[in-house]
Amino acid sequence: MATASRPVPRPGVLDIEAYVPGKSAAPAGVKLHKLSSNETPLGPSPKAVAAYGALSGKLELYPDGSATKLREAIAGRYGLDASRILCGTGSDELLQLITKAYLGDGDEGVFTEHGFLVYRIAILAAGGKPVVVKEKNFTADVDAILAAVTARTKIVFLANPNNPTGTYLPFDEVKRLQAGLPSNVLLVLDAAYAEYVRRNDYASGLELVAESENVVMTRTFSKIYGLANLRLGWLYGPAHIVDALERIRGPFNVNGAAIEAGTAAIADEAHVAAAIEHNDKWLAWTTAELGKLGLTVTPSVGNFILIHFPQTSDKSAKQADAFLTQRGLILRAVGAYGLPDCLRLTIGSEEANRLVVAALAEFLAGKA
Ligand SMILES: Cc1ncc(COP(=O)(O)O)c(C=O)c1O
């Protein structure tokens, strides 16, 4: 057998399209409003910042590899069993650990048409086959997901609410999905935006995890807690799944600064409440104002909205993106999500939201 002249990745690795993060640059001299990665305009809790700073004198020490303090803080906040919580370097790492542990060569991982991009990457990286299911009205369709399940299916990913659409499935629908899956298929409920949702028929999935053997829920400190830069997420799952993931994670996968800041952040409920209040107000305002401009906005329950632009004219999403970028307003192009005619806007500060609406009014009026 011929030997390659240099190391070669496993088959399939070089076919993976790397994740492209939201842009974060504006033209020189223009004030930047980064509205491309669903970060909170309120920033982190001052208590989390103080806890982070307090660690600076201890950088030579390894962190607690079990993140015990943080797991107990999360367990206390949600009334959970701390031994069934696993923390990770962002929920991204947890999604990758899940595919690494539960999906082998040729196994299928299911997600929806406009689902979060990391699912595809994680499935491919594990040697699996991505199976993409059509959505209905930019919303996951339980019947279509169930119809896509085969004997090779190992994992179903559902972002609830979903990014970048902002739509969600009521808890009854999530339960119907779980009830319809074979018991060996793992249902991953990615609840990265759960804290923002203000709907009586929504639940993040903790209850379902508690009463099933094949459901895990992931959460993040990157969004409402404002700690994206520290990379911190957590998962709640059945003991047997947490045990499997524990075996393959890095021994110190969560750094000490993240443990300290995350613990302080989860205790600062007033800060989270302020973020929810800000989002409620500006999500509604921005949606309504863009609607008045004649733009279609998919109704969102998260801290971002999907804005639809006309397909053919000189008012396309691409042109809008360029127009806004010139003014320091950085939105997220979502062509990679199969939404080339849309931009995703994170709900920002009052100043940023007003600037975006004013700039889009100008753009649509053709004064570009
Ligand atoms: C649906 C969804 N899941 C997971 C993540 C990953 O978050 P993190 O790795 O920062 O915890 C994101 C971030 O954009 C997301 O939108």
The ligand as an SDF file (V2000), in Angstrom:
LIG
                    3D

 16 16  0  0  0  0  0  0  0  0999 V2000
  -28.3760   27.0750   19.1850 C   0  0  0  0  0  0  0  0  0  0  0  0
  -27.0010   27.2450   19.7280 C   0  0  0  0  0  0  0  0  0  0  0  0
  -26.4310   26.2360   20.3920 N   0  0  0  0  0  0  0  0  0  0  0  0
  -25.1960   26.3300   20.8950 C   0  0  0  0  0  0  0  0  0  0  0  0
  -24.4470   27.4820   20.7440 C   0  0  0  0  0  0  0  0  0  0  0  0
  -23.0470   27.4670   21.2460 C   0  0  0  0  0  0  0  0  0  0  0  0
  -22.8540   28.2500   22.3170 O   0  0  0  0  0  0  0  0  0  0  0  0
  -21.5300   28.1700   23.1750 P   0  0  0  0  0  0  0  0  0  0  0  0
  -20.5870   27.1770   22.5820 O   0  0  0  0  0  0  0  0  0  0  0  0
  -20.9800   29.5450   23.1630 O   0  0  0  0  0  0  0  0  0  0  0  0
  -21.9920   27.7410   24.5260 O   0  0  0  0  0  0  0  0  0  0  0  0
  -24.9780   28.5690   20.0630 C   0  0  0  0  0  0  0  0  0  0  0  0
  -24.1790   29.7730   19.8510 C   0  0  0  0  0  0  0  0  0  0  0  0
  -24.3140   30.4980   18.9030 O   0  0  0  0  0  0  0  0  0  0  0  0
  -26.2900   28.4440   19.5370 C   0  0  0  0  0  0  0  0  0  0  0  0
  -26.8420   29.4480   18.8470 O   0  0  0  0  0  0  0  0  0  0  0  0
  1  2  1  0
  2  3  1  0
  2 15  2  0
  3  4  2  0
  4  5  1  0
  5  6  1  0
  5 12  2  0
  6  7  1  0
  7  8  1  0
  8  9  2  0
  8 10  1  0
  8 11  1  0
 12 13  1  0
 12 15  1  0
 13 14  2  0
 15 16  1  0
M  END
$$$$
